[in-house]
Amino acid sequence: MSNSVQIIPFTNLALAFIPVFVVAGILYKWTAEGSNTLYAVFRMLVQLLLIGYFLIFIFESDSGWVVMGVLVVMLCTSSWIALRTIKSHRLLLYKKAFYAITLGGGITLLLITQGVLDLNPWYSPRYLIPLAGMIFANAMNSVSLAAERLTAEMQRDVQYEKARNIAFRASLIPITNSLFAVGLVSLPGMMTGQILSGISPLIAVRYQIMVMCMVFASAGISSACFLKLLEPQYMIQPTEE
């Protein structure tokens, strides 16, 4: 198999934005919120272009302290974004989201990098940072769904324990769907990237199994920890009309 990866010219890459603008147009027409989507797309573009250059620096630095600093930034940012849809008590919840994502994502990352992959050195940035990104992002989405659903249930005067259980199930819907669909409906990002780079599909499958396990575990543990941390004060209070 060829080991070369096709380089995408920027002019060709621009074509990928056409359906994005179509969706933004529909969203604006139906909800008048298309501007927020365009802002999100613009941020994505700028962030990815910047991180491309930043990753070159990180890979060349070969420093455990630099890698740890990046992980802390990822944790802080993901914890804040996870509560993007929550309007009240966000600062209080931020600490709980941070602890939950750190615990759920950190344990999973440690097991995968030091147990499954046995990285040498332990902070190998080419592995640690991309894997941490996948783990923290899925934990972030799970916590976000849990927080939003718990808020909605509490505003309906549902008992906390029942609301917690509903929120936990809801937080796992996207990743559970991914488990059902992988291999039949979708070939996930890591597996697709490895196949495109010329790696045998049989080897790529092993990595993808590892990835699916780690994202499911990090999402579930993080959302469970987040919901459990809310229990002592009994939750998010309903917002007053």
Order of alpha helices (4+ residues) and beta strands (2+ residues): alpha-alpha-alpha-alpha-alpha-alpha-alpha-alpha-alpha-alpha
